[in-house]
Every structure is written in C-alpha cells, then in structure tokens.
C-alpha cells in the first residue's frame, strides 16, 4: 500500500492564533496550586494503587 503511505517529514505551519496566551501568575498562588495538585494525585494513587499490576510498585532506574 505504498500509495497510502503518509509523508511524516512534512512541516505544518501553525499560525499565531493557535498559540497559548502567556499568563503571569504569582509565585505563592502557583505554589499553593501545585501543592494541592500533588495532594490530589497522591490521593488518587492511594485510591487506585490496588488495581495496578504487581510489578508497578517496583522502583526502576533508567539510565539515560
């Protein structure tokens, strides 16, 4: 099916209207938000960890 092969080497021009608008956020509110998010994530992990595969709890170090 060579006729249906995609050309992934092409570049796509993304216009400026698709960029995210930069935001300025105070350091303390950002820090509080990230701490809250970490606590929520810990709660989800604690709640759903029993459904993970047995090897998921094993710590792995990957060499770069």
Residue, then its C-alpha position, 0 to 999 in steps of 0.5 A: x500500500x505504498x500509495x497510502x503511505x503518509x509523508x511524516x517529514x512534512x512541516x505544518x505551519x501553525x499560525x499565531x492564533x493557535x498559540x497559548x496566551x502567556x499568563x503571569x501568575x504569582x509565585x505563592x498562588x502557583x505554589x499553593x496550586x501545585x501543592x494541592x495538585x500533588x495532594x490530589x494525585x497522591x490521593x488518587x494513587x492511594x485510591x487506585x494503587x490496588x488495581x495496578x499490576x504487581x510489578x508497578x510498585x517496583x522502583x526502576x532506574x533508567x539510565x539515560 
